[in-house]
Amino acid sequence: MEAIDAFDQFYRSVYHDRWSNLRSALAEKPLQVKRLNMFMKNFDLKASDPVETWASNCFSVEQTFEPQVQACGLIDFFVMDLASFIVANILEVQENDRVLDMCAAPGGKALILAEKLGPNSQLVLNELSRTRFHRLKRVLEAYVPQDVLERISFRSYDATKWGIYEIDAYDRILVDVPCSAEAHLLRNLSEMQKWSPKRSKRLAQRQYALLCSALLAARPESTIVYSTCSISPLENDGVLHKLKRKKGDLFEFEVPISPLGERTEFGWQILPDQHQWGPMYFSVLRKLNY
């Protein structure tokens, strides 16, 4: 119980009176949507209503729902958190962009990025974990047509070193980093026993390294989206504060417009006690010319 007590003490000091409701919301089964695969042509939605007007291809998940392989050979829906849908779209991939997703598994955001590719664009999907890498590859192969797959490269590298080997190489980079994932911890007591404030600090160090690598790999005037599913300020605004202090001459923050959530000092946070979706934190950076 010591880890649980320390966990509550840490996050109560951050969220104060809000913590009780936020903790309860995090511990509940996550709410998800079924998102239509946009590679499906003329798919009959049978007059389904989207969960939000701004998410026209996202629908409520029925209790008995299972994604199906359609006649074209592709799976029709991907089940995901609506907050993840927002983050992938915030990157605003353009048709001719060269795009990097540094930590791409399980693949929901990668699918959205793939749908936006033009005939002259390229998407590089990286995942260090071999188990998650193979899962990511299976997902993309099941949802994406072959002609688009030919413009997608799969890698399994340590992305903290990416910027050493590819400098000024990408127009858009998604840095959706490994994080504390507190909602998962609250639903998995064996994992919770491993929690400590030091764990969040260690993760923040790696997250900072990943973001620095992305900054090197990004072209001038390009866009970087940093995101986590953590509620820890150490892993969210804390990482961006450190980046601003050490490398603030290389980039500027852009103010994203999100249909859900609340502003933080350097980004945006979607928390399930207010919006059902999330948790999700994201910040948008534009690399400067130098």
DRENKOL-378016 format. One record per residue (C-alpha): residue number from 1; residue in one letter; x, y, z. Coordinates in nm, 4 decimals. Layout:
{r NUM,"A",{X,Y,Z}}
...
//
This chain:
{r 1,"M",{0.0000,0.0000,0.0000}}
{r 2,"E",{0.2988,0.2306,0.0383}}
{r 3,"A",{0.3180,0.2929,-0.3371}}
{r 4,"I",{-0.0533,0.3715,-0.3564}}
{r 5,"D",{-0.0293,0.6139,-0.0646}}
{r 6,"A",{0.2718,0.7857,-0.2193}}
{r 7,"F",{0.0899,0.8000,-0.5547}}
{r 8,"D",{-0.2133,0.9683,-0.3982}}
{r 9,"Q",{0.0001,1.2094,-0.2000}}
{r 10,"F",{0.1980,1.3099,-0.5095}}
{r 11,"Y",{-0.1032,1.3743,-0.7325}}
{r 12,"R",{-0.3112,1.5368,-0.4606}}
{r 13,"S",{-0.0319,1.7925,-0.4267}}
{r 14,"V",{-0.0725,1.8643,-0.7997}}
{r 15,"Y",{-0.4507,1.8554,-0.8429}}
{r 16,"H",{-0.5617,1.9468,-0.4875}}
{r 17,"D",{-0.9408,1.9239,-0.4398}}
{r 18,"R",{-0.9823,1.7965,-0.7924}}
{r 19,"W",{-0.7809,1.4803,-0.7281}}
{r 20,"S",{-1.0624,1.2674,-0.5831}}
{r 21,"N",{-1.2859,1.3059,-0.8892}}
{r 22,"L",{-0.9950,1.2798,-1.1303}}
{r 23,"R",{-0.8692,0.9623,-0.9635}}
{r 24,"S",{-1.2134,0.8022,-0.9887}}
{r 25,"A",{-1.2422,0.8946,-1.3556}}
{r 26,"L",{-0.8966,0.7556,-1.4331}}
{r 27,"A",{-0.9764,0.4251,-1.2608}}
{r 28,"E",{-1.2911,0.3648,-1.4659}}
{r 29,"K",{-1.2865,0.1619,-1.7862}}
{r 30,"P",{-1.1683,0.4037,-2.0559}}
{r 31,"L",{-1.4276,0.5405,-2.2941}}
{r 32,"Q",{-1.3385,0.4828,-2.6584}}
{r 33,"V",{-1.4726,0.5458,-3.0061}}
{r 34,"K",{-1.4751,0.3337,-3.3187}}
{r 35,"R",{-1.3063,0.5411,-3.5869}}
{r 36,"L",{-1.3888,0.4673,-3.9494}}
{r 37,"N",{-1.0906,0.3687,-4.1622}}
{r 38,"M",{-1.0834,0.6509,-4.4180}}
{r 39,"F",{-0.9321,0.4197,-4.6793}}
{r 40,"M",{-1.2752,0.2544,-4.6985}}
{r 41,"K",{-1.4584,0.3872,-5.0041}}
{r 42,"N",{-1.8332,0.4544,-4.9942}}
{r 43,"F",{-1.8714,0.2749,-4.6617}}
{r 44,"D",{-2.2352,0.2537,-4.5461}}
{r 45,"L",{-2.2580,0.4011,-4.1951}}
{r 46,"K",{-2.6314,0.3219,-4.1712}}
{r 47,"A",{-2.7164,0.6719,-4.0495}}
{r 48,"S",{-2.4854,0.6500,-3.7485}}
{r 49,"D",{-2.4309,0.9750,-3.5609}}
{r 50,"P",{-2.0727,1.0764,-3.4760}}
{r 51,"V",{-1.9833,1.1225,-3.1108}}
{r 52,"E",{-1.8900,1.4853,-3.1879}}
{r 53,"T",{-1.9675,1.7057,-3.4865}}
{r 54,"W",{-1.5953,1.7819,-3.5325}}
{r 55,"A",{-1.5114,1.4079,-3.5366}}
{r 56,"S",{-1.7359,1.3022,-3.8221}}
{r 57,"N",{-1.5810,0.9557,-3.8629}}
{r 58,"C",{-1.5833,0.8628,-3.4901}}
{r 59,"F",{-1.8777,0.6741,-3.3443}}
{r 60,"S",{-1.9878,0.5180,-3.0163}}
{r 61,"V",{-1.8702,0.1632,-2.9517}}
{r 62,"E",{-2.1518,-0.0845,-2.8970}}
{r 63,"Q",{-2.0943,-0.3503,-2.6326}}
{r 64,"T",{-2.0856,-0.6315,-2.8914}}
{r 65,"F",{-1.8837,-0.4407,-3.1513}}
{r 66,"E",{-1.5946,-0.6076,-3.3335}}
{r 67,"P",{-1.4050,-0.4515,-3.6273}}
{r 68,"Q",{-1.4612,-0.6456,-3.9496}}
{r 69,"V",{-1.2580,-0.7168,-4.2624}}
{r 70,"Q",{-1.4498,-0.5756,-4.5584}}
{r 71,"A",{-1.4597,-0.6915,-4.9221}}
{r 72,"C",{-1.1644,-0.4650,-5.0092}}
{r 73,"G",{-0.9498,-0.6615,-4.7641}}
{r 74,"L",{-0.9159,-0.3813,-4.5079}}
{r 75,"I",{-1.0542,-0.3637,-4.1544}}
{r 76,"D",{-1.3324,-0.1067,-4.1242}}
{r 77,"F",{-1.2902,0.0520,-3.7782}}
{r 78,"F",{-1.0116,0.1175,-3.5280}}
{r 79,"V",{-1.1062,0.1536,-3.1609}}
{r 80,"M",{-0.9244,0.4378,-2.9851}}
{r 81,"D",{-0.9504,0.7262,-2.7395}}
{r 82,"L",{-1.0977,1.0418,-2.8909}}
{r 83,"A",{-0.8135,1.2406,-2.7299}}
{r 84,"S",{-0.5630,1.0432,-2.9401}}
{r 85,"F",{-0.7655,1.1310,-3.2494}}
{r 86,"I",{-0.7247,1.4990,-3.1614}}
{r 87,"V",{-0.3472,1.4725,-3.1153}}
{r 88,"A",{-0.2877,1.3007,-3.4509}}
{r 89,"N",{-0.4902,1.5660,-3.6309}}
{r 90,"I",{-0.3145,1.8526,-3.4493}}
{r 91,"L",{0.0010,1.7591,-3.6426}}
{r 92,"E",{-0.1789,1.8785,-3.9596}}
{r 93,"V",{0.0063,1.6551,-4.2044}}
{r 94,"Q",{0.0082,1.7942,-4.5588}}
{r 95,"E",{0.0064,1.5879,-4.8787}}
{r 96,"N",{0.3746,1.6234,-4.9640}}
{r 97,"D",{0.5216,1.6072,-4.6130}}
{r 98,"R",{0.7913,1.3732,-4.4897}}
{r 99,"V",{0.6530,1.2562,-4.1548}}
{r 100,"L",{0.8107,1.0773,-3.8567}}
{r 101,"D",{0.6198,0.9082,-3.5747}}
{r 102,"M",{0.8934,0.8365,-3.3197}}
{r 103,"C",{0.7004,0.6041,-3.0856}}
{r 104,"A",{0.4242,0.4782,-3.3112}}
{r 105,"A",{0.2696,0.1698,-3.1448}}
{r 106,"P",{-0.0046,0.0627,-3.1093}}
{r 107,"G",{-0.0889,0.2442,-3.4324}}
{r 108,"G",{-0.4090,0.4482,-3.3968}}
{r 109,"K",{-0.2382,0.7828,-3.4496}}
{r 110,"A",{-0.0187,0.6318,-3.7227}}
{r 111,"L",{-0.3305,0.5309,-3.9189}}
{r 112,"I",{-0.4555,0.8898,-3.9143}}
{r 113,"L",{-0.1169,1.0131,-4.0354}}
{r 114,"A",{-0.1152,0.7489,-4.3121}}
{r 115,"E",{-0.4551,0.8633,-4.4376}}
{r 116,"K",{-0.3184,1.2122,-4.5007}}
{r 117,"L",{-0.0241,1.1014,-4.7157}}
{r 118,"G",{-0.0042,1.2257,-5.0723}}
{r 119,"P",{0.1635,1.0484,-5.3674}}
{r 120,"N",{0.4951,1.2255,-5.3013}}
{r 121,"S",{0.4965,1.1986,-4.9211}}
{r 122,"Q",{0.6592,0.9534,-4.6842}}
{r 123,"L",{0.5744,0.8266,-4.3364}}
{r 124,"V",{0.8368,0.6703,-4.1087}}
{r 125,"L",{0.6948,0.4733,-3.8155}}
{r 126,"N",{0.9358,0.3865,-3.5364}}
{r 127,"E",{0.8865,0.1653,-3.2317}}
{r 128,"L",{1.1753,0.0523,-3.0114}}
{r 129,"S",{0.9957,-0.2371,-2.8394}}
{r 130,"R",{1.0115,-0.5402,-3.0679}}
{r 131,"T",{0.6787,-0.6753,-2.9392}}
{r 132,"R",{0.5033,-0.3441,-2.9953}}
{r 133,"F",{0.6829,-0.3009,-3.3291}}
{r 134,"H",{0.5329,-0.6228,-3.4657}}
{r 135,"R",{0.1895,-0.5231,-3.3373}}
{r 136,"L",{0.2234,-0.1833,-3.5066}}
{r 137,"K",{0.3190,-0.3441,-3.8378}}
{r 138,"R",{0.0239,-0.5844,-3.8231}}
{r 139,"V",{-0.2152,-0.2956,-3.7587}}
{r 140,"L",{-0.0940,-0.0895,-4.0542}}
{r 141,"E",{-0.0975,-0.3888,-4.2886}}
{r 142,"A",{-0.4571,-0.4648,-4.1865}}
{r 143,"Y",{-0.5884,-0.1098,-4.2339}}
{r 144,"V",{-0.3805,0.0502,-4.5110}}
{r 145,"P",{-0.3918,-0.0346,-4.8855}}
{r 146,"Q",{-0.0765,-0.1633,-5.0490}}
{r 147,"D",{-0.0046,0.1448,-5.2613}}
{r 148,"V",{0.0033,0.3599,-4.9444}}
{r 149,"L",{0.2034,0.1020,-4.7473}}
{r 150,"E",{0.4767,0.1432,-5.0080}}
{r 151,"R",{0.5259,0.4999,-4.8791}}
{r 152,"I",{0.5492,0.3861,-4.5162}}
{r 153,"S",{0.8778,0.2737,-4.3595}}
{r 154,"F",{0.8930,0.0761,-4.0353}}
{r 155,"R",{1.1873,0.1159,-3.7992}}
{r 156,"S",{1.2799,-0.0135,-3.4535}}
{r 157,"Y",{1.5475,0.2290,-3.3360}}
{r 158,"D",{1.6312,0.4138,-3.0177}}
{r 159,"A",{1.4693,0.7421,-3.1194}}
{r 160,"T",{1.6739,0.9436,-2.8678}}
{r 161,"K",{1.9576,0.9107,-3.1219}}
{r 162,"W",{1.7478,0.9808,-3.4311}}
{r 163,"G",{1.8563,1.3434,-3.4622}}
{r 164,"I",{2.2218,1.2390,-3.4807}}
{r 165,"Y",{2.1711,1.0496,-3.8057}}
{r 166,"E",{1.8920,1.2457,-3.9758}}
{r 167,"I",{1.9248,1.6210,-3.9350}}
{r 168,"D",{1.6695,1.8661,-4.0780}}
{r 169,"A",{1.4925,1.5733,-4.2473}}
{r 170,"Y",{1.1208,1.5889,-4.1586}}
{r 171,"D",{0.8305,1.8287,-4.2084}}
{r 172,"R",{0.6155,1.6853,-3.9284}}
{r 173,"I",{0.7189,1.4815,-3.6248}}
{r 174,"L",{0.4954,1.3180,-3.3665}}
{r 175,"V",{0.6698,1.2483,-3.0344}}
{r 176,"D",{0.4084,1.0436,-2.8475}}
{r 177,"V",{0.6381,0.9322,-2.5685}}
{r 178,"P",{0.6337,0.6383,-2.3249}}
{r 179,"C",{0.5015,0.7776,-1.9970}}
{r 180,"S",{0.3668,0.6980,-1.6506}}
{r 181,"A",{0.0195,0.6127,-1.7884}}
{r 182,"E",{-0.1465,0.6631,-1.4502}}
{r 183,"A",{-0.4861,0.5429,-1.5735}}
{r 184,"H",{-0.3305,0.2065,-1.6529}}
{r 185,"L",{-0.1617,0.1941,-1.3114}}
{r 186,"L",{-0.4899,0.2562,-1.1299}}
{r 187,"R",{-0.6411,-0.0449,-1.3074}}
{r 188,"N",{-0.3383,-0.2673,-1.2499}}
{r 189,"L",{-0.2325,-0.2952,-0.8857}}
{r 190,"S",{0.0767,-0.5054,-0.9605}}
{r 191,"E",{0.2080,-0.2259,-1.1837}}
{r 192,"M",{0.1093,0.0335,-0.9249}}
{r 193,"Q",{0.3443,-0.1277,-0.6738}}
{r 194,"K",{0.6361,-0.0230,-0.8958}}
{r 195,"W",{0.5362,0.3448,-0.8922}}
{r 196,"S",{0.7381,0.6176,-0.7220}}
{r 197,"P",{0.8010,0.9869,-0.7941}}
{r 198,"K",{1.1484,0.8842,-0.9123}}
{r 199,"R",{0.9866,0.6803,-1.1909}}
{r 200,"S",{0.8200,0.9902,-1.3324}}
{r 201,"K",{1.1490,1.1810,-1.3106}}
{r 202,"R",{1.3325,0.9032,-1.4987}}
{r 203,"L",{1.0663,0.8974,-1.7671}}
{r 204,"A",{1.0868,1.2759,-1.7999}}
{r 205,"Q",{1.4600,1.2500,-1.8703}}
{r 206,"R",{1.4000,1.0085,-2.1577}}
{r 207,"Q",{1.1074,1.2163,-2.2843}}
{r 208,"Y",{1.3313,1.5221,-2.2937}}
{r 209,"A",{1.5937,1.3252,-2.4894}}
{r 210,"L",{1.3302,1.2146,-2.7419}}
{r 211,"L",{1.2086,1.5714,-2.7865}}
{r 212,"C",{1.5635,1.7015,-2.8338}}
{r 213,"S",{1.6187,1.4336,-3.0967}}
{r 214,"A",{1.3000,1.5397,-3.2765}}
{r 215,"L",{1.4157,1.9007,-3.2722}}
{r 216,"L",{1.7347,1.7990,-3.4521}}
{r 217,"A",{1.5507,1.5809,-3.7040}}
{r 218,"A",{1.2910,1.8473,-3.7889}}
{r 219,"R",{1.3382,2.0822,-4.0817}}
{r 220,"P",{1.3250,2.4593,-4.0223}}
{r 221,"E",{0.9625,2.5812,-4.0145}}
{r 222,"S",{0.8428,2.2258,-3.9462}}
{r 223,"T",{0.5952,2.1168,-3.6783}}
{r 224,"I",{0.6571,1.8888,-3.3799}}
{r 225,"V",{0.3782,1.7583,-3.1578}}
{r 226,"Y",{0.4849,1.6258,-2.8180}}
{r 227,"S",{0.2253,1.4155,-2.6351}}
{r 228,"T",{0.1779,1.1862,-2.3358}}
{r 229,"C",{-0.1063,1.0011,-2.1674}}
{r 230,"S",{0.0359,1.1055,-1.8296}}
{r 231,"I",{-0.1082,1.3487,-1.5766}}
{r 232,"S",{0.2327,1.4180,-1.4214}}
{r 233,"P",{0.3528,1.7787,-1.4637}}
{r 234,"L",{0.7089,1.6412,-1.4643}}
{r 235,"E",{0.6384,1.4614,-1.7910}}
{r 236,"N",{0.4223,1.7293,-1.9487}}
{r 237,"D",{0.4897,2.1009,-1.9017}}
{r 238,"G",{0.8043,2.0106,-1.7061}}
{r 239,"V",{0.9678,1.8601,-2.0151}}
{r 240,"L",{0.8708,2.1626,-2.2255}}
{r 241,"H",{0.9965,2.4034,-1.9584}}
{r 242,"K",{1.3360,2.2329,-1.9667}}
{r 243,"L",{1.3436,2.2403,-2.3468}}
{r 244,"K",{1.2589,2.6101,-2.3506}}
{r 245,"R",{1.5305,2.6856,-2.0948}}
{r 246,"K",{1.8006,2.4904,-2.2782}}
{r 247,"K",{1.7030,2.5178,-2.6450}}
{r 248,"G",{1.4498,2.7985,-2.6592}}
{r 249,"D",{1.6380,2.9723,-2.9413}}
{r 250,"L",{1.5605,2.6824,-3.1771}}
{r 251,"F",{1.1798,2.6777,-3.1631}}
{r 252,"E",{0.8641,2.8578,-3.0632}}
{r 253,"F",{0.5409,2.7282,-2.9175}}
{r 254,"E",{0.2252,2.7334,-3.1235}}
{r 255,"V",{-0.1132,2.7542,-2.9551}}
{r 256,"P",{-0.3181,2.4526,-3.0644}}
{r 257,"I",{-0.6934,2.4822,-3.0972}}
{r 258,"S",{-0.8460,2.1793,-2.9303}}
{r 259,"P",{-1.2197,2.1088,-2.9118}}
{r 260,"L",{-1.1628,1.9444,-2.5722}}
{r 261,"G",{-0.9480,2.0103,-2.2687}}
{r 262,"E",{-0.7801,2.2960,-2.0894}}
{r 263,"R",{-0.4731,2.5082,-2.1507}}
{r 264,"T",{-0.1527,2.4544,-1.9550}}
{r 265,"E",{0.1549,2.6766,-1.9549}}
{r 266,"F",{0.3044,2.5166,-2.2661}}
{r 267,"G",{0.0315,2.2949,-2.4069}}
{r 268,"W",{-0.3085,2.1418,-2.3645}}
{r 269,"Q",{-0.4480,1.8720,-2.1375}}
{r 270,"I",{-0.7582,1.6548,-2.1782}}
{r 271,"L",{-0.8636,1.4919,-1.8514}}
{r 272,"P",{-1.1451,1.2380,-1.8047}}
{r 273,"D",{-1.3056,1.4034,-1.5020}}
{r 274,"Q",{-1.4217,1.6832,-1.7325}}
{r 275,"H",{-1.4464,1.5339,-2.0800}}
{r 276,"Q",{-1.4709,1.1507,-2.0453}}
{r 277,"W",{-1.1749,1.1158,-2.2807}}
{r 278,"G",{-0.8047,1.1010,-2.2057}}
{r 279,"P",{-0.5881,1.1582,-2.0156}}
{r 280,"M",{-0.3856,1.3244,-2.2873}}
{r 281,"Y",{-0.1337,1.6079,-2.2850}}
{r 282,"F",{0.0113,1.7694,-2.5968}}
{r 283,"S",{0.2195,2.0666,-2.6989}}
{r 284,"V",{0.2929,2.2024,-3.0474}}
{r 285,"L",{0.6359,2.3377,-3.1453}}
{r 286,"R",{0.7530,2.5084,-3.4628}}
{r 287,"K",{1.1227,2.4840,-3.5383}}
{r 288,"L",{1.2773,2.8160,-3.6308}}
{r 289,"N",{1.5084,2.8987,-3.9195}}
{r 290,"Y",{1.8690,2.9351,-3.8105}}
//
